[in-house]
Amino acid sequence: MFPGGNCVNHAVFARRAGAITAYAGAVCDDSAGRLIRDALVAEGVDTRLLRTEAGRTAYCVIDRQDGDRVFVGANLGVSIIRPEEEDLSFIAKVDAVHTGRSSHIDAWLAKFSRLTKVSYDLATVHDRDRIAFIAPHCFLLAFSGGNLSEDGALSLAELGGASGAAWCLVTRGDKGAVLYGDGKFFRAPIQPVEPLDTLGAGDTFIANVLVGLLSSNDPQNLLAAAAAAAADTCLLQGAFGYGAPMNVDLATMLTIDEVYKTTVPVAGPAN
């Protein structure tokens, strides 16, 4: 088993890209939870906002086929949490906060965007209504578009920008990526590798793009750096390493469809 998850990965990869990062989330005092906490500490990620709850640490079961990751099932455990005042006070002091569809806190995006810049990963969700709801709050809106043609990726990026995102990124795996902002398209160069495991490559790319944009780096240069970092991730097992003997009760696993059908999003703030 390996530590990971969208926002865990972003905290680590943004730290490796030179940012000071912290992770706000929840784990349990079990083998998986301790592995996540220890890995974050080892990577220099601030864990003061990482809660320890009673229950089960979230997990996702992943198969690897021809070097590419395939999601089999998951159990979200204690990972869906309501932001607390300590979280909000911390967010108000940082340059950006990253979240995404797997965090299930969309109702808090307006609040977050009043405190700082928001980065959001919609992954494979390309629904126009969902984009229209999310994009106005975003400094960076990211999509996974490995199944899209180049024209389809360009159209999706432009839609994200027209819907309100300052910057919109569409990653396309071995076909590169497209970044849209300031009315311009930028294309990422391809960094060919023989992948061992593609898990975390997209998160690596997005985190590096976010750090580059926050640093006002040239878009073409930051895309090249993001592509190189993502290629390196493909050469590791797990998103960022730290493998440990499996110690998870897989009898509690749900299918990915069951997870999204049964998960209740976090209610929004009172004001």
C-alpha positions in Angstrom: 0.0 0.0 0.0 1.1 3.6 -0.8 0.1 7.0 0.6 -1.9 9.2 -1.7 -5.1 10.8 -2.7 -5.7 13.9 -4.8 -5.0 16.5 -2.2 -2.3 14.5 -0.4 -0.5 14.2 -3.7 -0.8 17.9 -4.4 0.6 18.8 -1.1 3.7 16.6 -1.7 4.2 17.5 -5.4 3.8 21.3 -4.8 6.3 21.0 -1.9 8.8 19.2 -4.3 8.2 22.0 -6.8 9.4 24.5 -4.2 6.3 25.7 -2.4 5.6 25.6 1.3 2.6 23.3 1.7 0.2 22.0 4.3 -2.4 19.3 4.2 -5.9 19.6 5.8 -7.7 16.3 6.0 -8.6 13.3 8.2 -7.1 9.9 8.9 -7.4 7.3 11.6 -4.8 5.9 14.0 -4.4 2.8 11.8 -1.6 1.5 9.6 -2.8 3.4 6.5 -3.4 6.6 8.5 0.1 6.5 10.1 1.7 5.8 6.7 0.0 8.9 5.2 1.0 11.1 8.2 4.6 9.9 8.3 5.0 10.3 4.5 3.8 13.9 4.6 6.1 14.7 7.5 9.0 13.1 5.6 8.2 15.2 2.6 8.2 18.4 4.6 4.4 19.0 4.4 2.9 20.8 7.4 0.4 18.4 9.1 -1.0 20.6 11.8 -4.4 20.5 10.1 -4.4 16.7 9.7 -7.1 15.3 12.0 -7.1 11.9 13.6 -10.6 10.5 13.7 -12.2 7.3 15.0 -13.1 4.8 12.2 -11.2 3.8 9.1 -8.7 5.7 6.9 -9.9 6.1 3.4 -8.4 3.8 0.8 -8.6 3.2 -3.0 -7.8 -0.1 -4.7 -5.9 0.4 -7.9 -4.9 -2.1 -10.6 -2.0 -1.5 -13.0 -2.5 -2.4 -16.6 0.4 -1.8 -19.1 1.9 0.7 -16.7 -1.4 2.7 -16.4 -3.6 2.8 -13.3 -7.1 1.5 -13.2 -9.4 2.3 -10.2 -11.1 -0.9 -8.9 -12.9 0.3 -5.8 -12.6 2.4 -2.6 -13.9 3.2 0.8 -13.8 6.9 1.7 -13.6 6.2 5.5 -13.3 9.4 7.5 -12.0 11.5 4.7 -15.0 13.7 4.0 -14.8 16.5 6.5 -16.3 19.9 7.2 -13.8 22.7 7.3 -13.3 24.2 10.8 -12.4 27.7 11.9 -8.7 26.7 12.2 -8.7 25.5 8.6 -10.3 28.7 7.4 -7.9 30.9 9.3 -5.0 29.0 7.8 -6.4 29.2 4.3 -6.8 33.0 4.6 -3.0 33.2 5.1 -1.8 31.2 2.1 -1.5 31.9 -1.6 -3.8 29.1 -2.8 -5.9 26.2 -1.6 -6.3 23.0 -3.7 -9.3 20.7 -3.6 -11.4 18.7 -6.1 -14.3 16.5 -6.8 -13.1 13.8 -4.4 -13.2 16.2 -1.4 -16.9 16.7 -1.7 -16.8 20.3 -0.3 -18.1 22.2 -3.3 -20.5 24.1 -1.1 -17.4 25.8 0.5 -15.8 27.0 -2.7 -17.3 30.5 -2.6 -16.1 30.9 1.0 -12.6 29.6 0.0 -12.4 32.0 -2.9 -13.1 35.0 -0.7 -10.1 34.0 1.4 -7.5 33.0 -1.2 -7.0 31.6 -4.8 -8.7 28.2 -5.4 -7.3 25.3 -7.5 -9.8 22.6 -8.3 -9.5 19.3 -10.0 -12.7 18.2 -11.8 -10.8 15.1 -13.2 -13.1 13.4 -15.8 -16.2 15.5 -15.0 -16.8 17.6 -18.1 -20.5 18.4 -17.4 -21.3 22.0 -18.4 -23.5 22.7 -15.4 -20.9 21.4 -13.0 -18.3 23.6 -14.7 -20.5 26.6 -14.6 -20.9 26.1 -10.8 -17.2 25.5 -10.1 -15.3 27.7 -12.5 -16.3 31.2 -11.2 -14.4 30.4 -7.9 -11.2 29.1 -9.5 -7.8 30.6 -10.2 -6.9 27.2 -11.7 -9.5 24.6 -12.9 -8.1 21.3 -14.1 -9.5 18.4 -16.1 -8.3 14.9 -17.1 -8.9 14.6 -20.8 -7.0 11.6 -21.9 -9.9 10.5 -24.1 -10.2 13.8 -25.8 -9.0 14.9 -29.2 -6.8 18.0 -29.3 -9.8 20.0 -30.5 -11.9 18.6 -27.7 -9.3 19.5 -25.1 -9.0 23.0 -26.5 -12.8 23.4 -26.4 -12.9 22.2 -22.8 -10.2 24.5 -21.6 -11.8 27.4 -23.3 -15.2 26.5 -21.7 -13.6 26.5 -18.3 -12.1 30.0 -19.0 -15.3 31.3 -20.4 -17.2 30.0 -17.3 -15.0 32.1 -15.0 -11.7 30.2 -14.2 -8.6 32.5 -14.5 -6.6 29.5 -15.8 -7.9 26.2 -17.2 -5.7 23.0 -17.6 -6.6 19.8 -19.5 -4.1 17.0 -19.1 -4.1 14.3 -21.8 -1.6 11.7 -20.6 0.9 10.8 -23.3 -0.7 13.3 -25.6 0.5 16.3 -23.5 -1.7 19.0 -22.0 -3.3 22.3 -22.8 -3.4 25.4 -20.6 -5.7 28.3 -21.3 -5.6 31.8 -19.7 -5.5 35.4 -20.6 -7.3 34.5 -23.8 -4.4 32.3 -25.0 -3.7 28.6 -25.4 -0.4 27.1 -24.3 0.6 23.5 -25.1 2.7 21.3 -22.9 5.6 19.4 -24.5 5.6 15.6 -24.3 8.2 13.9 -22.1 8.2 10.2 -23.3 9.0 7.5 -20.8 8.4 3.8 -20.3 5.9 4.1 -17.3 6.2 1.8 -14.3 3.1 3.4 -12.7 1.2 6.5 -13.9 -0.6 7.0 -10.6 -0.1 10.6 -9.5 1.2 11.8 -12.8 -1.8 14.1 -13.4 -1.6 15.4 -9.8 2.1 16.1 -10.3 1.4 18.1 -13.5 -1.4 20.2 -11.9 0.6 20.9 -8.7 3.6 22.1 -10.8 1.4 24.2 -13.0 -0.2 25.8 -9.9 3.1 26.6 -8.3 4.4 28.0 -11.6 1.3 30.3 -12.0 1.5 31.5 -8.5 5.2 32.4 -9.1 4.2 34.3 -12.3 6.4 32.0 -14.4 6.2 32.0 -18.1 3.4 29.5 -19.1 5.4 27.7 -21.6 8.3 27.2 -19.2 6.1 26.1 -16.4 4.4 23.5 -18.6 7.8 22.1 -19.6 8.7 21.8 -15.9 5.4 20.2 -15.1 5.8 17.6 -18.0 9.3 16.7 -16.7 8.0 16.2 -13.1 5.1 14.1 -14.3 7.3 11.9 -16.3 9.5 11.3 -13.2 6.4 10.3 -11.3 5.6 7.6 -13.9 8.9 5.9 -13.0 7.9 5.4 -9.3 5.5 2.8 -7.8 2.7 4.6 -6.1 2.0 8.3 -6.5 5.2 9.4 -4.6 6.6 6.2 -3.1 6.7 5.2 0.6 5.3 1.7 -0.1 4.5 -0.4 3.0 3.0 -3.9 3.6 -0.7 -4.0 2.8 -2.8 -3.7 6.0 -6.3 -2.7 4.9 -9.6 -4.6 5.3 -10.6 -4.8 1.6 -13.9 -6.5 2.6 -15.3 -2.9 3.1 -14.5 -1.9 -0.5 -17.2 -0.3 -2.6 -17.2 0.1 -6.4 -16.3 3.6 -7.6 -19.9 4.0 -8.8 -21.2 3.0 -5.4 -18.8 5.5 -3.7 -20.2 8.4 -5.7 -23.8 7.3 -5.3 -23.6 6.9 -1.6 -21.3 9.8 -0.6 -23.0 12.8 1.0 -21.3 16.1 0.2 -20.3 18.4 3.1 -23.0 21.0 3.9 -22.0 24.6 3.2 -21.1 27.3 5.7 -23.7 29.2 7.6 -22.6 32.5 6.0 
